[in-house]
Amino acid sequence: MGRRNDFYFFKPSIPRSVRGGIKAQSRRGTFGDSWWATRWISVLESFNIGARLGRGRSYARNGQVISIDIDKGKVKSKVQGSRPKPYDISIHIKTISPSNWRKVSQALSHQAIFLAKLLAGEMPADIEKVFKGLGLSLFPERLKDLETECSCPDWSNPCKHIAAAYYLLGEEFDRDPFLMLKLRGMGREELLGSLGSINAKKGKGRRKAEAAPSPSQKEVAPPVESLPVDPTLFWDGGGLPEAFLGEVRVPQFPAALPKRLGSFPFWRGKERFMDAMVNIYAQASIRGLNVVLGEKSEGR
């Protein structure tokens, strides 16, 4: 059934399929696992922009978003709709002034736990209290804090194309907690550099008062390894001991390292990134074991 307003009757549009579009990686019903990602989604859903968010979720999961470019205070995106030409999208987020960011940096520098978590790539759960204590907000609080524009003919704003970009941004926040700070005007390196500069000034006086290190405290240079007498041993190397590789076996949990690193930014594959990595690592482990054992792999 079509959609009717006071003047026109619209048939429901079917978006054109996209090859290599950006697909949401979150499981059904969620977009992001961290508190800051879900906070972003909850803020958007609190603006009461209706069923367009639902259509935007479908667009994000089906890979209709072609590109997303993120800079301070703005996001540029292209989303494929029902027309041949993709729609151009812009999202502008109100940034925090440099003077207020200096106040934020000063406040954060007094909390060691905040510094530790930020350096570990994690957004502290109480960081919003720091902003509120300064009369600021980390996340947009009102719809007017977000200025959006789409080249589609939809009369509503934000439309489903903008909503799709919103949801993919939520997933990217999950991967990169500093992204929200960047959209508010402060990049990761700038913030960490500012915090490091503040702490360096605090410690400057303490370092002057400290006594010079004793000779026993000075760093001892490592011993110089002598070269082998036989030059062929130097260039060709000696034989490896039998137990050099240790125990060789297929790991119990495949793709352990990618799981620690997290999802790939704006993944474009048909299969979920982590599912693909688990499958690749599982197959590579078996082939690697066969190589070490001198056995032939199947299909070779």
CORNOR-V204216 format. One record per backbone hydrogen bond with DSSP energy under -1.0 kcal/mol. CO is the residue of the C=O (numbers start at 1). NH is the residue of the N-H. E is the energy in kcal/mol with one decimal. If there is no record, write none. Layout:
# CORNOR-V204216
CO_NH_E ; CO_NH_E
This chain:
# CORNOR-V204216
3_10_-3.4 ; 8_5_-2.2 ; 10_3_-3.0 ; 27_30_-1.9 ; 34_38_-2.1 ; 35_39_-1.9 ; 36_40_-1.5 ; 37_41_-1.9 ; 38_42_-2.6 ; 39_43_-2.1 ; 40_44_-2.0 ; 41_45_-2.6 ; 42_46_-1.3 ; 44_47_-1.4 ; 45_48_-1.0 ; 50_53_-1.5 ; 51_55_-2.0 ; 52_56_-2.3 ; 53_57_-2.2 ; 54_58_-1.7 ; 55_59_-2.2 ; 56_60_-2.4 ; 57_61_-2.3 ; 58_62_-2.1 ; 59_64_-2.4 ; 60_24_-2.0 ; 64_80_-3.0 ; 65_22_-3.3 ; 67_78_-1.7 ; 69_76_-2.7 ; 71_74_-1.6 ; 73_93_-2.3 ; 74_71_-2.6 ; 75_91_-2.5 ; 76_69_-3.3 ; 77_89_-3.0 ; 78_66_-2.8 ; 78_67_-1.3 ; 79_87_-3.2 ; 81_16_-2.9 ; 87_79_-2.1 ; 88_151_-1.5 ; 89_77_-2.3 ; 90_149_-2.0 ; 91_75_-2.3 ; 92_147_-2.9 ; 97_101_-2.1 ; 98_102_-1.8 ; 99_103_-1.4 ; 100_104_-2.1 ; 101_105_-2.6 ; 102_106_-2.2 ; 103_107_-2.2 ; 104_108_-2.7 ; 105_109_-2.0 ; 108_111_-1.7 ; 111_115_-1.8 ; 112_116_-2.4 ; 113_117_-2.1 ; 114_118_-2.5 ; 115_119_-2.4 ; 116_120_-1.3 ; 117_122_-3.0 ; 118_121_-1.5 ; 124_127_-1.6 ; 126_129_-1.1 ; 127_131_-1.4 ; 128_132_-2.6 ; 129_133_-2.3 ; 131_136_-3.2 ; 132_135_-1.6 ; 142_145_-1.9 ; 143_146_-1.7 ; 145_94_-2.0 ; 147_92_-3.4 ; 149_90_-2.4 ; 159_163_-2.2 ; 160_164_-1.8 ; 161_165_-1.5 ; 162_166_-2.2 ; 163_167_-2.1 ; 164_168_-1.9 ; 165_169_-2.1 ; 166_170_-1.7 ; 167_171_-1.6 ; 168_172_-2.0 ; 169_173_-2.3 ; 170_174_-1.3 ; 171_175_-1.3 ; 172_176_-3.0 ; 176_179_-1.8 ; 178_182_-2.2 ; 179_183_-2.4 ; 180_184_-1.1 ; 181_186_-2.7 ; 182_185_-1.8 ; 184_96_-3.4 ; 187_191_-2.4 ; 188_192_-2.6 ; 189_193_-2.3 ; 190_194_-2.4 ; 191_195_-2.7 ; 192_196_-2.5 ; 193_197_-2.2 ; 194_198_-2.1 ; 195_199_-2.3 ; 196_200_-2.0 ; 197_201_-1.9 ; 198_202_-1.9 ; 199_203_-2.0 ; 203_207_-2.4 ; 204_208_-1.7 ; 205_209_-1.4 ; 214_217_-1.7 ; 230_233_-1.1 ; 231_235_-2.1 ; 232_236_-2.6 ; 241_244_-1.7 ; 255_259_-1.7 ; 256_260_-1.4 ; 257_261_-2.1 ; 258_262_-1.9 ; 267_23_-2.0 ; 272_276_-2.4 ; 273_277_-2.3 ; 274_278_-2.3 ; 275_279_-1.9 ; 276_280_-2.4 ; 277_281_-2.9 ; 278_282_-2.1 ; 279_283_-2.0 ; 280_284_-2.6 ; 281_285_-2.3 ; 282_286_-1.4 ; 283_287_-2.1 ; 284_288_-2.8 ; 285_289_-2.3 ; 286_290_-2.0 ; 287_291_-2.0 ; 288_292_-2.2 ; 289_293_-2.3 ; 290_295_-2.8 ; 297_300_-1.3
